[in-house]
Amino acid sequence: MFARTLLFNVVFYVNFAVQALLFSPFLLLPERYGTWVTKFWTASSLFWHRLITGIGEETKGLENIPQGACIVACKHQSTWETMRLVYMFDKPAYILKRELMWIPLLGWYLKKYGHIPVDRGSRSKALASIVVHARQRKATGYQILIFPEGTRRPPLAEPHYRYGVVHLYKELGLPVVPVALNAGLYWPRRSFAHVPGTVRVQVLPPIEPGLEPSAFAVRLEATLEEATNKLIEKAFETDPATRPPGWAPKRDEAAEAAEPKLA
């Protein structure tokens, strides 16, 4: 698997460099003419990822994505979902750290195609800036993508949800679409390793606007964590290489109690 992972990393960066240069003339044209560029790059990257590493995908719940503008609150475990979400949604706009905008080529595309930079230095200024940009994206029908925990977290880590998604929900009056996944089991954060298997994604029914911010925060976290933990348990059952040491399937005590007892 080491050789395949190494090969994928080479292909991944070459693929990006070639396409970034090849499609650079679209950076000079109005935005509407080049929105397909980032979708093509992310789709091709995950094609090579699937082909080389043997990591497939199962996505359910796409019918839960509403038409037009919305907020997408996704669990963040891996690099994998940062690419998958780009072509899962029609007009995605990531909320991302502004340092990414400074990277040559990559930053140029991020600026061009509507993504929203965040200055993490001052919380109040960052929230105000996010809302200003997000309202502009809302007016043109973008789906605003945010990772509620702010950064990649290992699967089964204690949740650490931040206020940004609650603030957006309160200020924008948009439905929030939770997205659960288990990608961190197959493409772990801060790790060179990849684990063959099937990444599972679940798009959950939207949380409609109008809840009190505190009630929304509780509902979002409970909904996302429950769905994510189910996907992780599913991976442990079907892909043995993802299992932590000592893992065992959960006992269904109700089913066991219903079984006839031998005399």
N, C-alpha and C positions, 0 to 999 in steps of 0.2 A: 504493500500500500504506500510505502514511502516513495517509491519511484513514481507511482501514479500521481501522488500529491505534488511532487516536485514538477512533474510534467505539466500538471494543471496550472501551477503558479506561473510557469514560463508562458504558457498559452494565454493565460488570463491577462498578463501585462502586455504581451505582444498584441493581443486582440484589441485591447484598449488603445494602445499607442497608434496602431495602424488606422483604426476607425476615427480616433480623435483628429488625426491629421487629414484623413481622407474627407471627412465631413466638415472640416473647419470653414469652408466657404458659407455654410448655412448660418454661421455665427454673424455674418454680415447682412443676412436677410431678415425680414420680419419674423417674429417668433413662430407664427402659425405655420410657416413653411418647414420648420425643422423639429417639431415636437416628436416626430417619429424616431429621430436619431438616437436619443437616449433609450427609447424602448427597444430599438434594434440592438444596441450594444448590450443591454442587460439580458435580453432574450438569448442572444448569441453566447454570452458568457455562461449562462446557466445551461445552455445546450452542451457546451464543451465540458462544463462541470459534471453534468450527468453522464456524458459519454466516457470521460476519463476516470472519474472516481466511482462511478456506479451508484451515485446518490440520486434517487428518483424523487417524485413528488406526488402527493395526493391532496388536492384542495377541494374543500366542501364549503357550501354556503354562499357562493357567488351571487345567488339570487337575493341575498340580504343587502347588497350594495344599492343604495338609493340613486335615483337620477339626479344629476346636478351636484352642487356644492355640498360637502359634508366634512366632518372631521374623522380621521381614521386613527384609532388608538391601538397600536400594535405592540405585542411583546417583542423585546429586542434581546436576542441571544447570540446572534451570529451576523456575519457579513451577508449570508444568503438572503435574508429577507429584505435587506436594503436594495437588492436588485430585483427580487421577485415582485415587490409592491409597485415598482415603476410601471410594469406592463400589466399588472392586475387592475389598475385604475386608469380611467380615460385621461384625466388631466391631473397628475399628481404633483403636489408641491410639498417637499420635505421641509420640516423645521430642523435645521442642522447647525452645528457649531460653525461660526464664521471663519475659523481657520481653514476649513475645507475650501473656501472661496479663494484662498491665496495660492492653492496648488496650480501650477501651470497646466493648461489644457483642461483638467477636470474642473477647476474653479471657473473657467470661462463658460463651460456648458451649464454649470449650476446657476450662475448668474443669469445666463441667457434665458433659461427655461423655467423661471418662476419660483425657484426654491428660496426659502426664507432663512437668512442667517441670524444667529443668536450670539450676542455678546454676553458671556457668562460672568463678566466682571461685576455687574450691578443687577440685582434681581428686578428691581422696580423698572429700571430703564429697559431691561431685556424684555419684560412682559409687555411694556407699552409699545416697544418696537415690533414685537411679534404680532400684536393685535392690529397695528396699523397695516402691516404687510398682509396679514391674513384677511382683513376686510377687503383689500384690493383683490386678492385671489378669489374670495367668496363672490365678489361682484361679477367675475368672469367664469364662474362655474368650476373652479378647481376643487379637488379633494385635498384637504390639508392633512398631511401625514405627520404624526407625532409619536415618539416613543415615550410613554408616560413615565418611565423610570429614568429617562435621560441618557442612559448609556447601556451597553450590553451587560447582561446579567447571566450568570450560569443557570442552567436548568435546575429547578428545585431550590434556588436561593430564596431567602426571605424577601418578599416584595418590598420595594422602596419607591413608591409612587410620589411624584413631585407635583407641584401646584399648577404647572403650566397648562396641562390639559383641562383642569377644572376652570382656570381663568378663561381659556378659549371657549369652553362650553358656555360659560356665563356671558361672555361679551358678544359672541357671534350668533347665538340662537340657532345653531345648526345641529342636526342629528349627529351622534357619535357612533361610529361603527367599530366595535372591538374586534381585534384579530388575534387569535391564539395560534401558537405553533410550537414545534419542538426542534427547530433547526439546530439549536446549540448542541444537541446530542450527536449530530453528524458533521458539523463544521464548527467546532468549538471556538470560542473567543480566545485570543492570545495563544493559539495553538497551531502548530504546523500540521497536525494530524487531521485526517478525514476518515469518517467511518461509513462504509457502504450501508445502504438501507433506503428507507423511504421517509422523507420529511413530510410531516402532516401539517396542514394549515386548515383552520376553521374560521370562516368569516361569520360572526355572530349577528343576530338581529340588532338593528340600531337602537340606541338609547335616545329617545326623542327629546327635544329641548323642553325646558319648563320646570325641571326639577330644581330644588334647592341645591346650591353647590355642594354642601356637605353630603346630601343624600346621593347626588350623582357620583361623588368620589367613592363612597362606600359601594354603590352598585357596580361601578366600572371595575374596581379592584376585585370584588367578589366574583363577578362574571368572568373576567379574564383569567384569574388564578384557577378557578374551578375547571374551565375549559382547557387551559394549558396543562394542568396536572393530569387530566384524562388523556391528553395526547402523549404526554411523557410516559404514562403507564402503558399505553398502547405500544409505544416503541419498545419498552422493556420486554413486552410479551412477544413481539414479532421479530425484533432485531437484537439477538443476544449480546452482540458486541457493545451495545449502548448501556448495558446494565451496570450499575455500580456494584462493588463487592458486597456480598451478603444479601442482595435483593431476592425477594421471594414474592410470588403473586399474592395479592390480598385474598384472604379467605372470605367467602360469601357465607356468613354465619346463618343468614335466613334460609338459604338453599340447603345448607347442611342440616338445619333443624327440621326441614320438611322431608328429608330423605327417610324412608322406612328403616327402622332399626332391626337388626337381626337378633333373634332370640338367643 
